[in-house]
Amino acid sequence: MATWQLDKAHTQINFSAKHMMVTTVRGTFHDVDGTIELDEADPTRSRASFRVGAASLDTNFGARDAHLRSADFFDAERYPDITFTSTAIRQTGDDRFDVTGDLTIRDVTKPITFKVELDGIVTGMSGQRHAGLTGSTTVHRSDWGLDWNVALEQGGWLVGKDIKLDVVIAADEVAAPVGAALAGAAAS
């Protein structure tokens, strides 16, 4: 099993939600890091762990971003990290997987499942292996206590209850320390 570190420059954590029932607001989190323990022979044995900085969210509108960072939503000052740790991986196709894990927001942890596709593994210009994955899921924000809302005069709500998460993951294989590689070779 090899360790892979997120390539922050090429990883995107995006979200979207309905606004006033008819338009969609999109945003991204810029502060993300994490690792993947990838078992290429049996990907279902792999593991992943990610951390996202709640205050790094960006919807391209400062007042909305400040409100989302406030206690009405993420309470980013009190709960600076959003985390995801995989708990199970089930193969659903050649390079497709259901990745289930624990998502923690505001110290509330709930299980979710991402539909993930392994887009490929290549050797980069530096000789280091690089992997690409994409995934998506939809969550109900109230499951994490993100309940703030305003009823609309014509019916419905200002902020949609469902949040779509789309992730584009780029990761670089971490080279094993020379001592570990020699010990592995000696054992075989």
Disulfide bonds with the S-S distance in Angstrom:
none
